[in-house]
Amino acid sequence: MFGGLSFMVDDRMAVAAGRVGDLLVRVNPADYDALLDRGGVPAYMGKDRPMGPGWLSVPSERVDEDDELAQWIDVGIHSGDGRP
């Protein structure tokens, strides 16, 4: 999806690995602003089409360590259960 390799959990896309090492992450919209503060950036479909508060892009520099990557994957997996 969106030029990356998607990973689904419980019939929902949780994360997608981008071509340049970035990560597209499904997020709980209630946690969107807090996750921006953690290093996520708004995700876009094309140049001027934001995906909204249910998705973030995480630059490759923010997921180059295993523990950082695991934290963002956890966000994507648990985006629907109210956990940050």
The first five atom37 places (N, CA, C, CB, O) and aatype in JSON, in Angstrom:
{
  "aatype": [12, 13, 7, 7, 10, 15, 13, 12, 19, 3, 3, 1, 12, 0, 19, 0, 0, 7, 1, 19, 7, 3, 10, 10, 19, 1, 19, 2, 14, 0, 3, 18, 3, 0, 10, 10, 3, 1, 7, 7, 19, 14, 0, 18, 12, 7, 11, 3, 1, 14, 12, 7, 14, 7, 17, 10, 15, 19, 14, 15, 6, 1, 19, 3, 6, 3, 3, 6, 10, 0, 5, 17, 9, 3, 19, 7, 9, 8, 15, 7, 3, 7, 1, 14],
  "atom_mask": [
    [1, 1, 1, 1, 1],
    [1, 1, 1, 1, 1],
    [1, 1, 1, 0, 1],
    [1, 1, 1, 0, 1],
    [1, 1, 1, 1, 1],
    [1, 1, 1, 1, 1],
    [1, 1, 1, 1, 1],
    [1, 1, 1, 1, 1],
    [1, 1, 1, 1, 1],
    [1, 1, 1, 1, 1],
    [1, 1, 1, 1, 1],
    [1, 1, 1, 1, 1],
    [1, 1, 1, 1, 1],
    [1, 1, 1, 1, 1],
    [1, 1, 1, 1, 1],
    [1, 1, 1, 1, 1],
    [1, 1, 1, 1, 1],
    [1, 1, 1, 0, 1],
    [1, 1, 1, 1, 1],
    [1, 1, 1, 1, 1],
    [1, 1, 1, 0, 1],
    [1, 1, 1, 1, 1],
    [1, 1, 1, 1, 1],
    [1, 1, 1, 1, 1],
    [1, 1, 1, 1, 1],
    [1, 1, 1, 1, 1],
    [1, 1, 1, 1, 1],
    [1, 1, 1, 1, 1],
    [1, 1, 1, 1, 1],
    [1, 1, 1, 1, 1],
    [1, 1, 1, 1, 1],
    [1, 1, 1, 1, 1],
    [1, 1, 1, 1, 1],
    [1, 1, 1, 1, 1],
    [1, 1, 1, 1, 1],
    [1, 1, 1, 1, 1],
    [1, 1, 1, 1, 1],
    [1, 1, 1, 1, 1],
    [1, 1, 1, 0, 1],
    [1, 1, 1, 0, 1],
    [1, 1, 1, 1, 1],
    [1, 1, 1, 1, 1],
    [1, 1, 1, 1, 1],
    [1, 1, 1, 1, 1],
    [1, 1, 1, 1, 1],
    [1, 1, 1, 0, 1],
    [1, 1, 1, 1, 1],
    [1, 1, 1, 1, 1],
    [1, 1, 1, 1, 1],
    [1, 1, 1, 1, 1],
    [1, 1, 1, 1, 1],
    [1, 1, 1, 0, 1],
    [1, 1, 1, 1, 1],
    [1, 1, 1, 0, 1],
    [1, 1, 1, 1, 1],
    [1, 1, 1, 1, 1],
    [1, 1, 1, 1, 1],
    [1, 1, 1, 1, 1],
    [1, 1, 1, 1, 1],
    [1, 1, 1, 1, 1],
    [1, 1, 1, 1, 1],
    [1, 1, 1, 1, 1],
    [1, 1, 1, 1, 1],
    [1, 1, 1, 1, 1],
    [1, 1, 1, 1, 1],
    [1, 1, 1, 1, 1],
    [1, 1, 1, 1, 1],
    [1, 1, 1, 1, 1],
    [1, 1, 1, 1, 1],
    [1, 1, 1, 1, 1],
    [1, 1, 1, 1, 1],
    [1, 1, 1, 1, 1],
    [1, 1, 1, 1, 1],
    [1, 1, 1, 1, 1],
    [1, 1, 1, 1, 1],
    [1, 1, 1, 0, 1],
    [1, 1, 1, 1, 1],
    [1, 1, 1, 1, 1],
    [1, 1, 1, 1, 1],
    [1, 1, 1, 0, 1],
    [1, 1, 1, 1, 1],
    [1, 1, 1, 0, 1],
    [1, 1, 1, 1, 1],
    [1, 1, 1, 1, 1]
  ],
  "atom_positions": [
    [[0.84, -1.19, 0.0], [0.0, 0.0, 0.0], [0.88, 1.24, 0.0], [-0.95, 0.0, 1.21], [1.85, 1.3, 0.75]],
    [[0.55, 2.21, -0.82], [1.27, 3.47, -0.91], [2.75, 3.26, -1.2], [1.11, 4.26, 0.38], [3.59, 4.03, -0.72]],
    [[3.09, 2.25, -1.96], [4.46, 2.02, -2.35], [5.31, 1.3, -1.31], [0.0, 0.0, 0.0], [6.54, 1.27, -1.43]],
    [[4.68, 0.73, -0.3], [5.44, 0.04, 0.74], [4.96, -1.37, 0.93], [0.0, 0.0, 0.0], [4.08, -1.85, 0.22]],
    [[5.54, -2.03, 1.89], [5.17, -3.38, 2.26], [4.32, -3.31, 3.51], [6.43, -4.28, 2.48], [4.8, -2.9, 4.57]],
    [[3.06, -3.69, 3.41], [2.1, -3.56, 4.5], [2.06, -4.8, 5.38], [0.72, -3.27, 3.96], [2.27, -5.92, 4.91]],
    [[1.79, -4.58, 6.67], [1.65, -5.67, 7.63], [0.3, -5.53, 8.31], [2.81, -5.66, 8.68], [-0.03, -4.49, 8.88]],
    [[-0.48, -6.6, 8.23], [-1.83, -6.58, 8.79], [-1.88, -7.4, 10.07], [-2.85, -7.11, 7.77], [-1.24, -8.44, 10.19]],
    [[-2.68, -6.91, 11.02], [-2.91, -7.59, 12.28], [-4.41, -7.51, 12.55], [-2.07, -6.95, 13.47], [-4.99, -6.43, 12.5]],
    [[-5.04, -8.65, 12.82], [-6.48, -8.69, 13.08], [-7.27, -8.03, 11.96], [-6.8, -8.01, 14.41], [-8.19, -7.25, 12.21]],
    [[-6.9, -8.35, 10.71], [-7.6, -7.87, 9.52], [-7.53, -6.36, 9.32], [-9.02, -8.29, 9.58], [-8.38, -5.79, 8.63]],
    [[-6.54, -5.7, 9.91], [-6.33, -4.26, 9.72], [-4.86, -4.02, 9.42], [-6.79, -3.45, 10.97], [-3.98, -4.69, 9.96]],
    [[-4.62, -3.04, 8.56], [-3.24, -2.67, 8.33], [-2.71, -1.94, 9.56], [-3.09, -1.79, 7.05], [-3.3, -0.95, 10.0]],
    [[-1.62, -2.43, 10.12], [-1.03, -1.81, 11.31], [0.1, -0.86, 10.92], [-0.51, -2.88, 12.28], [0.15, 0.28, 11.39]],
    [[1.0, -1.32, 10.06], [2.13, -0.51, 9.6], [2.46, -0.89, 8.17], [3.37, -0.7, 10.52], [2.09, -1.96, 7.68]],
    [[3.16, 0.01, 7.51], [3.7, -0.28, 6.17], [5.11, 0.28, 6.12], [2.8, 0.34, 5.04], [5.35, 1.43, 6.48]],
    [[6.04, -0.55, 5.67], [7.42, -0.12, 5.5], [7.57, 0.56, 4.16], [8.4, -1.33, 5.62], [7.22, -0.01, 3.12]],
    [[8.08, 1.78, 4.17], [8.25, 2.55, 2.94], [9.54, 2.2, 2.21], [0.0, 0.0, 0.0], [10.41, 1.52, 2.76]],
    [[9.63, 2.66, 0.99], [10.79, 2.38, 0.14], [12.09, 2.95, 0.68], [10.56, 2.91, -1.24], [13.16, 2.38, 0.47]],
    [[12.01, 4.08, 1.38], [13.22, 4.75, 1.85], [13.47, 4.54, 3.34], [13.14, 6.24, 1.55], [14.27, 5.24, 3.95]],
    [[12.77, 3.55, 3.93], [12.98, 3.22, 5.33], [12.03, 3.88, 6.3], [0.0, 0.0, 0.0], [12.12, 3.65, 7.51]],
    [[11.11, 4.69, 5.78], [10.12, 5.29, 6.65], [9.03, 4.27, 6.97], [9.51, 6.56, 5.99], [8.98, 3.2, 6.37]],
    [[8.18, 4.62, 7.91], [7.13, 3.71, 8.36], [5.8, 4.45, 8.39], [7.47, 3.12, 9.75], [5.7, 5.52, 8.98]],
    [[4.8, 3.89, 7.75], [3.44, 4.4, 7.84], [2.77, 3.64, 8.96], [2.66, 4.25, 6.48], [2.75, 2.41, 8.96]],
    [[2.2, 4.36, 9.94], [1.67, 3.73, 11.14], [0.21, 4.13, 11.35], [2.51, 4.11, 12.37], [-0.13, 5.31, 11.33]],
    [[-0.65, 3.13, 11.56], [-2.03, 3.41, 11.96], [-1.98, 3.85, 13.42], [-2.98, 2.16, 11.76], [-1.31, 3.22, 14.24]],
    [[-2.69, 4.93, 13.74], [-2.69, 5.44, 15.11], [-4.11, 5.7, 15.58], [-1.84, 6.71, 15.22], [-5.01, 5.92, 14.78]],
    [[-4.28, 5.67, 16.88], [-5.55, 6.07, 17.47], [-5.62, 7.59, 17.33], [-5.67, 5.61, 18.99], [-4.73, 8.29, 17.82]],
    [[-6.66, 8.13, 16.68], [-6.75, 9.58, 16.5], [-6.66, 10.36, 17.82], [-8.05, 9.91, 15.82], [-6.19, 11.5, 17.82]],
    [[-7.08, 9.77, 18.91], [-6.99, 10.46, 20.21], [-5.54, 10.63, 20.65], [-7.77, 9.68, 21.27], [-5.24, 11.5, 21.47]],
    [[-4.64, 9.82, 20.12], [-3.23, 9.88, 20.49], [-2.38, 10.62, 19.46], [-2.69, 8.49, 20.66], [-1.16, 10.74, 19.63]],
    [[-3.01, 11.11, 18.41], [-2.3, 11.7, 17.28], [-1.32, 12.79, 17.7], [-3.29, 12.27, 16.29], [-0.14, 12.73, 17.33]],
    [[-1.76, 13.79, 18.45], [-0.88, 14.9, 18.83], [0.29, 14.45, 19.69], [-1.68, 15.97, 19.57], [1.42, 14.91, 19.5]],
    [[0.04, 13.54, 20.62], [1.12, 13.03, 21.47], [2.14, 12.26, 20.63], [0.55, 12.13, 22.58], [3.34, 12.32, 20.91]],
    [[1.68, 11.55, 19.62], [2.59, 10.78, 18.78], [3.37, 11.69, 17.83], [1.82, 9.74, 17.97], [4.49, 11.35, 17.43]],
    [[2.8, 12.83, 17.47], [3.57, 13.82, 16.72], [4.75, 14.3, 17.56], [2.68, 15.03, 16.3], [5.86, 14.48, 17.05]],
    [[4.5, 14.5, 18.85], [5.57, 14.92, 19.76], [6.65, 13.86, 19.91], [4.98, 15.25, 21.13], [7.8, 14.18, 20.23]],
    [[6.31, 12.59, 19.67], [7.29, 11.49, 19.77], [8.1, 11.3, 18.49], [6.58, 10.19, 20.1], [8.98, 10.44, 18.43]],
    [[7.8, 12.09, 17.46], [8.61, 12.02, 16.24], [7.86, 11.63, 14.98], [0.0, 0.0, 0.0], [8.45, 11.6, 13.9]],
    [[6.58, 11.33, 15.11], [5.79, 11.05, 13.93], [5.5, 12.35, 13.19], [0.0, 0.0, 0.0], [5.56, 13.43, 13.77]],
    [[5.19, 12.23, 11.91], [4.82, 13.39, 11.1], [3.52, 13.05, 10.37], [5.96, 13.78, 10.08], [3.23, 11.88, 10.14]],
    [[2.74, 14.07, 10.01], [1.5, 13.78, 9.28], [1.77, 12.96, 8.02], [0.78, 15.08, 8.91], [2.75, 13.21, 7.3]],
    [[0.91, 12.0, 7.76], [1.04, 11.15, 6.57], [0.21, 11.74, 5.44], [0.58, 9.68, 6.88], [-0.86, 12.31, 5.66]],
    [[0.72, 11.6, 4.22], [0.04, 12.14, 3.04], [-0.11, 11.08, 1.98], [0.8, 13.33, 2.48], [0.75, 10.21, 1.81]],
    [[-1.23, 11.16, 1.24], [-1.46, 10.36, 0.03], [-1.22, 11.31, -1.13], [-2.92, 9.71, -0.02], [-2.13, 12.04, -1.53]],
    [[-0.05, 11.33, -1.65], [0.27, 12.3, -2.68], [0.69, 13.62, -2.07], [0.0, 0.0, 0.0], [0.85, 13.73, -0.85]],
    [[0.86, 14.6, -2.9], [1.44, 15.86, -2.47], [0.58, 16.64, -1.48], [1.7, 16.71, -3.66], [1.09, 17.1, -0.45]],
    [[-0.67, 16.8, -1.75], [-1.53, 17.68, -0.94], [-2.74, 16.98, -0.34], [-1.99, 18.83, -1.76], [-3.76, 17.63, -0.09]],
    [[-2.65, 15.68, -0.1], [-3.8, 14.94, 0.43], [-3.44, 14.29, 1.76], [-4.27, 13.88, -0.57], [-2.99, 13.15, 1.78]],
    [[-3.65, 15.0, 2.88], [-3.34, 14.4, 4.18], [-4.25, 13.2, 4.46], [-3.48, 15.44, 5.31], [-5.42, 13.2, 4.07]],
    [[-3.7, 12.21, 5.12], [-4.45, 11.01, 5.44], [-5.3, 11.18, 6.7], [-3.51, 9.84, 5.62], [-6.16, 10.35, 6.98]],
    [[-5.06, 12.23, 7.45], [-5.86, 12.5, 8.64], [-5.23, 11.95, 9.9], [0.0, 0.0, 0.0], [-4.16, 11.35, 9.87]],
    [[-5.93, 12.15, 11.03], [-5.35, 11.81, 12.32], [-5.32, 10.32, 12.65], [-6.1, 12.51, 13.38], [-4.97, 9.96, 13.77]],
    [[-5.67, 9.46, 11.73], [-5.58, 8.02, 11.97], [-4.28, 7.4, 11.46], [0.0, 0.0, 0.0], [-4.06, 6.2, 11.61]],
    [[-3.43, 8.24, 10.85], [-2.19, 7.74, 10.26], [-1.05, 8.71, 10.49], [-2.37, 7.47, 8.76], [-1.24, 9.93, 10.44]],
    [[0.13, 8.19, 10.73], [1.35, 8.98, 10.82], [2.43, 8.33, 9.98], [1.81, 9.12, 12.29], [2.43, 7.12, 9.76]],
    [[3.34, 9.15, 9.53], [4.55, 8.66, 8.9], [5.68, 8.85, 9.91], [4.84, 9.4, 7.54], [5.74, 9.87, 10.59]],
    [[6.55, 7.89, 9.99], [7.68, 7.98, 10.9], [8.94, 7.92, 10.04], [7.66, 6.83, 11.98], [9.21, 6.91, 9.39]],
    [[9.73, 9.01, 10.04], [10.95, 9.03, 9.22], [11.92, 7.92, 9.62], [11.64, 10.4, 9.35], [11.95, 7.47, 10.77]],
    [[12.69, 7.49, 8.64], [13.61, 6.37, 8.87], [14.57, 6.62, 10.03], [14.4, 6.09, 7.6], [14.96, 5.68, 10.72]],
    [[14.96, 7.87, 10.25], [15.88, 8.17, 11.35], [15.27, 7.86, 12.72], [16.29, 9.64, 11.3], [15.99, 7.63, 13.69]],
    [[13.93, 7.84, 12.78], [13.23, 7.59, 14.04], [13.01, 6.11, 14.29], [11.9, 8.31, 14.06], [12.56, 5.73, 15.38]],
    [[13.32, 5.26, 13.33], [13.1, 3.82, 13.51], [14.36, 3.02, 13.19], [11.96, 3.34, 12.62], [14.28, 1.83, 12.86]],
    [[15.52, 3.65, 13.28], [16.74, 2.93, 12.94], [17.28, 2.08, 14.09], [17.79, 3.9, 12.5], [18.19, 1.28, 13.88]],
    [[16.74, 2.24, 15.26], [17.09, 1.38, 16.4], [15.94, 0.39, 16.62], [17.36, 2.24, 17.7], [14.77, 0.74, 16.48]],
    [[16.27, -0.84, 16.98], [15.26, -1.88, 17.14], [14.18, -1.5, 18.15], [15.91, -3.17, 17.57], [13.0, -1.76, 17.92]],
    [[14.57, -0.88, 19.27], [13.57, -0.54, 20.29], [12.63, 0.55, 19.81], [14.25, -0.11, 21.58], [11.45, 0.52, 20.14]],
    [[13.13, 1.51, 19.04], [12.26, 2.56, 18.47], [11.29, 1.95, 17.47], [13.1, 3.67, 17.8], [10.11, 2.27, 17.48]],
    [[11.8, 1.09, 16.61], [10.94, 0.42, 15.63], [9.86, -0.38, 16.33], [11.78, -0.49, 14.72], [8.7, -0.32, 15.94]],
    [[10.22, -1.11, 17.37], [9.25, -1.93, 18.12], [8.17, -1.06, 18.75], [9.96, -2.74, 19.21], [7.01, -1.45, 18.77]],
    [[8.54, 0.11, 19.25], [7.55, 1.0, 19.87], [6.53, 1.48, 18.84], [8.24, 2.21, 20.51], [5.33, 1.51, 19.12]],
    [[7.0, 1.85, 17.64], [6.07, 2.31, 16.6], [5.21, 1.17, 16.06], [6.84, 2.97, 15.45], [4.03, 1.37, 15.76]],
    [[5.77, -0.01, 15.94], [4.96, -1.15, 15.52], [3.88, -1.43, 16.56], [5.85, -2.41, 15.31], [2.75, -1.74, 16.2]],
    [[4.23, -1.33, 17.82], [3.25, -1.52, 18.9], [2.12, -0.5, 18.79], [3.94, -1.41, 20.28], [0.95, -0.84, 19.02]],
    [[2.44, 0.73, 18.45], [1.4, 1.76, 18.25], [0.45, 1.31, 17.15], [2.04, 3.14, 17.89], [-0.77, 1.39, 17.31]],
    [[1.0, 0.84, 16.03], [0.16, 0.41, 14.91], [-0.71, -0.79, 15.25], [0.0, 0.0, 0.0], [-1.87, -0.86, 14.85]],
    [[-0.15, -1.73, 15.99], [-0.91, -2.93, 16.35], [-2.04, -2.61, 17.31], [0.01, -3.96, 16.97], [-3.13, -3.17, 17.19]],
    [[-1.79, -1.71, 18.25], [-2.78, -1.4, 19.29], [-3.54, -0.11, 19.05], [-2.09, -1.32, 20.62], [-4.09, 0.46, 19.98]],
    [[-3.59, 0.36, 17.8], [-4.22, 1.64, 17.51], [-5.72, 1.66, 17.79], [-3.99, 1.99, 16.07], [-6.3, 2.73, 17.96]],
    [[-6.34, 0.51, 17.85], [-7.78, 0.47, 18.07], [-8.17, 0.1, 19.48], [0.0, 0.0, 0.0], [-9.37, 0.0, 19.76]],
    [[-7.22, -0.1, 20.38], [-7.62, -0.57, 21.71], [-7.44, 0.49, 22.8], [-6.83, -1.79, 22.07], [-7.48, 0.17, 23.99]],
    [[-7.23, 1.74, 22.4], [-7.18, 2.81, 23.38], [-5.83, 3.02, 24.03], [0.0, 0.0, 0.0], [-5.68, 3.92, 24.87]],
    [[-4.83, 2.21, 23.67], [-3.5, 2.4, 24.24], [-2.73, 3.46, 23.44], [-2.71, 1.07, 24.26], [-2.91, 3.54, 22.22]],
    [[-1.89, 4.26, 24.08], [-1.1, 5.26, 23.34], [0.02, 4.61, 22.57], [-0.53, 6.3, 24.28], [0.78, 5.29, 21.89]]
  ]
}
